[in-house]
């Protein structure tokens, strides 16, 4: 998987579904970290959270990383607010 992205093979299909993901055993008081749905970004954040109980809220950035998605406007306050309002 990961090597394909680094070699630019099917890079635009390398995404996770937007939504809320548990890392460890989070509770209602656990921190919520917001990220993009680009799988390499998602996997990197998740691996850095080893031993931490937290929530990961994944925004729909069309499979683009956080940096580029912020520039394109898909990683934005509006998208975050939309995700938080969804049931």
N, C-alpha and C positions, 0 to 999 in steps of 0.2 A: 503494500500500500504506500507507505511513506516515500519509498525510493522512487515510485512512479511520479509523484508530485515534483520531487527534486529534479527529475529528468524531463519534466514538463509533459508527461504522458497522462492524458485525461485529467489534467489539472483542474479544469472547470467543473468536473463531476465529483470533486473531492470535498464533500460537505456533509454535515450532520443535520438532522431535523431540528428546526428551531423549537425551543421549549425550555422547561425547567428540569435540570438534572441534579441528582444528589451525588455528592462526593463524600465518602465515608458514611457517617450516620448523623446527618444534620437534624437540628430541631428547629422550632419556630424562631428561636433566638440566634440561630447561626447566620453568619454573613452571607450575603448574596453577591456574587461576582458576575459581571456582565461581559459577554464575549461575542465574537462573530461565529457564524456557522461554517467557517472554513475549517475543515477537519484538522489540519496541521496546527492551527491556532488553538482549537478546542483540545486536542491531545496534549499540546505543550502546557497549557494552563492546568489541565487535569493532573498531569504528571508532577507539576510543581507543587500541587496541593497535597501530596502524600502525607498522611497523618493528620490532615486538617479536615474537620467536619464543616462542610459549607454547601451552599447551593450555587449552581452555575446556571444563569439565565442566558440562553443562546438566542440572539437576535437573528432575523432573516436578513443576511447581508448578501444574498445571492451567491454564497460560496466564496466571498471575497474576505481577505484578512481585515483586521480591525483598522489598521493604518489607512489602507486604500479605501475601505468602506466609509470611513469618516470623511475622506475627501470627496467621495461620490454622494454622500448624504444618506447612505443606507444604514450606517451605524450612527444613529442620531437620537436626540431626546424624544422626537416624535415616535420613532420605532420602539424605543424603550417604554414610553407611556402606553402605546398600543399593546405591547406584550403584557404589561402589568395589569391592564384592564381586562384582558381576555380571561375567561373562566378556566 
